């Protein structure tokens, strides 16, 4: 049995970026840059007014000065010509600053009267002006390779590019196994249960990968072998769910071996999720997840999701963990790292605390649904008291 740290290291060593593809910026939301984004132009592309007011020469803008109004400058409709002595231009936010002007006095500091304006406060050179290139200049690196294209990153990228070079998203095939499973929406027969794991894993991975649910395959060696072989030939990642333990009807290890999958490990010192397999065939990563729903989702969060992120070229694919004080004590742990279900919630004083659940049954769906975090308890931990700092992994939240 391998440790959690060693298992994750083996997985990430195999998870390589898949290479770039170019997409229109309108289709780039949620993608990951495969190459640095370099600015093609200056932003702003001209000296721009940061206020509604009057563009003028700062040396002439002293309290009580009266300037002649020479015209109007609006965003998209600049003032033509140059501002002469003792003159000013009515200007609106975002408009180019006219030639000859070196300051903008906001309208609240003026007293317009017909074709003239009286200045009520002294102005300084550069006042209320966004200089050309103040945000970025042509040739600047705007975003590094590996940057996630969040809404705020896309706003920056759109100011300079119509298309982006992004990492290809891995394709993921899900196969649920077991005669006891029926698809959601069907009535289970005697000794059957509804299969929920594929839906949960699809939801977890879909923001980062192209996921295909290949359905449920019963405990039949030929059918399962055919399904695994087909998936291995068409996906970057194959995930089997269930049949990963050592019972007579746990067929997946032998099927993977027969399909030429070289397994790096078969069990991990974690709970839930000990019967977790990982290996490769060619360029395809293969995960054999346990069938209990809590075990399946926890192993996917801890092991599969970092692999997907690594294949996208994201830096620190296993990162994003927090530390928070416990809201209640947790008992001693054994030799396997424990990922407890829990909730991160704020106290009235605003302090976020980790509330552990006492429920540890790996088939208990209602406690899984209430959890928004996994509390990480190290191997052979002697137990923790309320207030102790613990590592926390956030679970996806809508």
DAUR-V477376 format. One record per pair of residues at least 12 apart in sequence whose ideal C-beta (glycine too) atoms are under 8 Angstrom apart, sorted by the first residue. I is the first residue (numbers start at 1). J is the second residue. Records with the same first field share a line. If there is no record, write none. Layout:
I=J, J
//
This chain:
1=267, 268, 269, 274
2=265, 267, 268, 269
3=268, 269, 337, 379
4=268, 269, 270, 302, 337
7=265, 268, 276, 278, 303
8=302, 303, 306, 318
10=264, 265, 278
11=264, 278, 285, 303, 306, 307
12=306, 307, 310, 317, 318
14=264, 280, 285, 307
15=285, 306, 307, 308, 310, 311, 317
16=310, 311
17=34, 167, 310, 311, 312, 313
18=167, 168, 169, 170, 236, 311, 312
19=34, 167, 168
20=34, 35, 165, 166, 167, 168
21=34, 165, 166, 167, 168
22=163, 164, 165, 166
23=163, 164, 166
24=162, 163
25=154, 157, 158, 161, 162, 163, 164
28=149, 154, 157, 164, 166
29=149, 151, 154
30=148, 149, 207, 208
31=148, 149, 164, 166, 167, 169
32=146, 147, 148, 149, 166, 167, 312, 313, 314
33=143, 144, 145, 146, 147, 149, 164, 165, 166, 167
34=145, 165, 166, 167, 168, 313
35=145, 165
36=141, 142, 143, 144, 145
37=141, 142, 143, 147, 157, 160, 161, 164
38=139, 140, 141, 142
39=136, 137, 138, 139, 140, 141, 142, 160
40=138, 160, 161
41=138, 160
42=132, 133, 136, 137, 138
43=133, 134, 135, 136, 137, 159, 160
44=130, 131, 132, 133, 134, 135
45=132
46=96, 97, 132
47=96, 97, 129, 130, 131, 132
48=94, 95, 96, 97, 129, 130, 132
49=73, 91, 92, 93, 94, 95, 96, 97, 104, 128, 129, 130
50=93, 104, 128, 129, 130
51=93, 104, 106, 107, 128
52=91, 92, 93, 106, 107
53=91, 104, 105, 106, 107, 108, 109, 110, 128
54=67, 69, 88, 89, 90, 91, 104, 105, 107, 110, 117, 119
55=73, 79, 83, 88, 89, 91, 97, 98, 101, 103, 104
56=83, 87, 88, 89, 101, 103, 104, 105, 119, 123
57=83, 85, 100, 101, 102, 103
58=102, 103, 123, 124, 125, 126, 127
60=85, 86
61=103, 105, 119, 122, 123
62=119, 122, 123
63=119, 120, 121, 122
64=118, 119, 120
65=118, 119
66=116, 117, 118, 119
67=86, 87, 88, 116, 117, 118, 119
68=86, 87, 88, 115, 116
69=87, 88, 89, 90, 112, 115, 116, 117
70=83, 84, 87, 88, 89
71=89, 90
72=89, 90, 91
73=89, 90, 91, 92, 95, 96, 97, 98
74=91, 92, 95
75=92, 93, 94, 95
76=95
77=95
78=95, 96, 98
79=91, 95, 96, 98
81=98, 99
82=98, 99, 100
83=98, 99, 100, 101
84=100
88=101, 117
89=101
91=104
97=129
102=125, 126, 129
103=123, 124, 125, 126, 127, 128, 129
104=127, 128, 129
105=119, 121, 123, 127, 128
106=128
109=121
135=159
136=159, 160
142=156, 157, 160
143=156, 157
145=313
146=313, 314, 315
148=314
149=164, 166
167=311, 312, 313
169=208, 209, 210, 312
170=208, 209, 210, 236, 237, 308, 311, 312
171=209, 210, 211, 212, 234, 235, 236, 237
172=205, 209, 210, 211, 212, 235, 236, 237, 238, 239, 308
173=212, 214, 231, 234, 235, 237, 238, 239
174=198, 201, 202, 211, 212, 213, 214, 239, 241
175=214, 215, 217, 224, 227, 228, 231, 238, 239, 240, 241
176=195, 197, 198, 215, 216, 217, 240, 241, 242
177=216, 217, 218, 219, 224, 240, 241, 242, 243, 251, 252, 291
178=195, 216, 218, 219, 242, 243, 291
179=218, 219, 249
180=192, 193
181=193, 194, 195, 216, 242
182=194, 195, 216
183=195, 215, 216
184=196, 199
195=216
196=293, 365
197=241, 242, 289, 291, 293, 296, 297
198=213, 241
199=213
200=293, 296, 297, 300
201=239, 241, 289, 296, 297, 300, 304
203=396
204=297, 300, 301, 305, 396
205=300, 304, 305, 308
208=305, 308, 309, 312
209=237, 308
212=235
214=227, 230, 231
219=243, 249, 251
221=251, 254, 255
224=243, 251, 252, 255
225=255, 258, 259
228=240, 255, 256, 259
229=259
232=259, 260, 261, 281, 282, 284, 286
235=284
236=283, 284, 285, 311
237=284, 285, 286, 287, 304, 307, 308, 311
238=284, 285, 286, 287
239=286, 287, 288, 289, 300, 304
240=252, 256, 286, 287, 288, 289
241=289, 290, 291, 296
242=289, 290, 291
243=288, 291
244=275, 276, 277, 288, 289, 290, 291
245=275, 290
246=275
252=277, 288
253=266, 277, 288
256=277, 279, 286, 288
259=281
260=281
261=279, 280, 281, 286
262=279, 280, 281
263=277, 278, 279, 286
264=278, 279, 280
265=277, 278
268=299, 303
269=335, 336, 337, 379
270=298, 299, 302, 336, 337, 338, 339
271=336, 337, 338, 339, 360, 362
272=290, 292, 294, 295, 298, 299, 339, 360, 362
273=289, 290, 295, 298, 299, 302, 339, 362
274=290, 336
275=288, 290, 295
276=288, 289, 290, 299, 303
278=303
285=307
287=299, 300, 303, 304, 307
289=304
290=362
292=362, 363
293=362, 363, 365, 368
294=341, 361, 362, 363, 364, 365, 367, 368
295=362
297=368
298=339, 374
301=374, 393, 395
302=339, 374, 393
306=318
320=393, 394
321=376, 391, 392, 393
322=344, 391, 392, 393, 394
323=389, 390, 391, 392
324=344, 352, 353, 354, 389, 390, 392
325=351, 353, 354, 386, 387, 388, 389, 390
326=353, 354, 356, 375, 384, 385, 386, 387, 388, 389, 390
327=345, 353, 354, 355, 356, 386
328=355, 356, 386
329=383, 384, 385, 386
330=356, 375, 377, 383, 384
331=383
332=381, 382, 383
333=377, 378, 379, 380, 381, 383
334=379, 380
335=379, 380
336=379
337=376, 377, 378, 379
338=376, 377, 381
339=374, 375, 376, 377, 393
340=356, 357, 360, 374, 375, 376, 377
341=356, 357, 359, 367, 368, 370, 371, 373, 374, 375
342=354, 355, 356, 357, 371, 372, 373, 374, 375, 392
343=355, 357, 370, 371, 372, 373
344=372, 373, 392, 394
354=373, 375, 390, 392
356=375
357=370, 371
371=395
372=394, 395, 397
373=392, 393, 394, 395
374=392, 393, 395
375=390, 391, 392
376=390, 391, 392, 393
377=390
//
